[in-house]
Amino acid sequence: MGLFGNIKDFNDKQQEKAQAMRDKLPVRLKAQYYGGYDKYTKKAEGTLNIYNDRVEFITVGFKSFKFTIDKPNIKELAVEGQDQAGKRITATRLLTTGILAFAWQKKTSQNDTFITVVTSDGQEAIFHIKGKSHMELKPVIAQKIDITTTSSPSNAAQATDNVTEQLTQLSKLKEQGILTEAEFTAKKKQLLGL
């Protein structure tokens, strides 16, 4: 094999080791947690770490907390811009994040990203990443964890049913006084694509 063969084998092994080390490092993002997961219901600033096998959030400050969602418990991980995330707002998300769901549309820039981790039991942990576009983050996160949002033509009927269900739930929220008439109208137009 010779000297050059040994050098190539050595370089290949070094590259494999370096890749294995990179795989262990998370995608680390400064994030604002909006709520929606387990007992962690308050809005908080912290660090979102996305590993190959889990998503982890650690807050900063005096009353810090940490939670981890393991990959087997993650049903969906959506990396979206402001407009896409706004269209995904469900009545359940409105209840877990409160009026913040509407507030983000007014206060965020087009370069912000929203990451939603949907668990197998239906909970939705919502994170806001400021100053990084979803187009920039989506491929980086996809290389780390292979759970993505997918939509196919076969889901078109489900999507229509989902909009109808969401409109019904929004109407109930308006009747209960949780949403104002203006908020209800804005969300209704958004759901209907008007």
N, C-alpha and C positions, 0 to 999 in steps of 0.2 A: 504494500500500500504506500509506503514511503512517508516522508516528512510532511508533504502537503496534504495527504489524506488524514494524518493525525491532527494537523492544525484545523482542517475543516470539521472533523468530528468534535474537537474541543470547542470550536466556535458554535457549532450546532447545539451542543449541550449547554453552553453558556446562554444562548438565546432562549432555549427551553426554560432554563432556570429563571431568567429575567421575566419571561412571559408568565410563569407560574407566580412570581412575586407580584406582578401587575394585576393578575387575576384576584389576588387576595386583597388588594387595596380597593376601597370603595370609591364610587363617584360621590364626592362630598360637596354639598350645596348649603349655603346659608339660606334658611327658609323661614317662612311664617306659617305656623300650623293653625288652620281654621277650626279644627274639631272634626267630629264624626267617628272617632274610633274609641271603643271601649269606654273606660271611665275618664279618659282624657278629653274633656269637653271644652276647656277654655282655650282661647286664642293664645299662642305663645311664639316667641322667637327662639330659634335654635339652629341645629345642624341636622340636615337630612343626609343620611348615609345609605347608599344603595349598593349592596353587595351582590354577588352571584346567587346567594342562597337566602337573602333576607333584606328587608328594608328596616332601617332603624332611625329613630328621631330622638335627639337629646336637646333639652332646653338649656338656656343660659339664665343666670340670675340666681336670686336668693332661694326661691322655691323651685329648684330644678327637678325635672323628671325625665325618664327615658322609657321608651317602649319599642318593642321589636315585633315585626310581623314576618314570620317565616314564609319562605316561598310556597310550601304546600298549602298555606292558608290564603294565598293571594290569588284571587280569581281574575283580576284585571289590574293593570297598571297603565294609566292614561297620562300621556305627556302632551299638553295642549296649550294653545294660545288663549288669550282672553275671550275671543269670539266663540271658539270651540267649547271652552269650559262653560261659558254662559248658556250654551244650548243644552248642555248635559245636566243642568240644574233640575233636580227632581224635587217633589214635595218632601221626600225623606231628607234630602240634603238641606232643604230650607229649614226643616225642623232641627237638624243637627248643627247647622252653622248660623241659623237665625238670619237676620236681615243682612248679614255680611255678604251673603250670596249676591245681593243686588248692589251693595256698596262697592264691591271690587270692580264692577264694570265702569264706575265713574272715576275711580282713583288709580287704576293701573295703567301702565303704558303698554304699547303694542310689543315692547321687548320683554314683557314679563311672561312667565310660564306658570301654569298650574299643573301640579301632579296629583292625581287622584289614585289612591290605592283602595281597590274594592276587595273586601275579604270574602271568603266563601260563605260566611254567614250574613252577608249583605251590608256590612258596615262600610263606610267610605271615609278614609282619612284624606283630608284635603290640605295641600301644601301650596304656598305661593312663593315663587322664586323671582325676585326682582332683578331686572337688568340683564336677563339672559333669555333669548328667544327660544321658543319650543323647537324651532327648526334646528337650532344649534345643539340643544340638549337631547333631542330624541335619538339621534344615532349613537351618542355617547352612552346613554342609558340602555339602549337596545343591545349594545355590545356587552354590557355588564349583566343584565337580567333579561331573559327572553320572553317576558310576559308583555303583550302589547294589546292595544285596542284594535279590534278588527270589526269591520262591518261588511256584510256581503249582500248581494241582491236577494238572497233567500230570506233575509231578515227584514225585508221591506214591509211585509204585513205586520210583523211584530212591532216595527217602528211606528206604524200608524196606530196600532192598539196602544202603544206606550204613550204617544202624544195625547190620545183621548183620555187615557188614565191620568196623565199628568194634569191635563186641563180640569178634570173632575176634582183631583186632589187640591189644585190651586184654588178652585172655586170654594171648596170647603174651608180652606185656610182664610180666604177673604171673608166668608160668612162668620168665622170664629173671631174675626178682628185681628188676626195675625198679620195679614197683608192689607195694605191700603188699596183703594180703588186704582190709583195710579200704578202701583207696583204690580197689581194683578193684570191690568191692561198691558203694561210693558212686557211682562212675561208671556202673556197670551199671544201677543204679536210676534214675539221671538219664536215661540214654539210653532206657530203657524207659518213662519217665514215671511211675515208681512213687513 
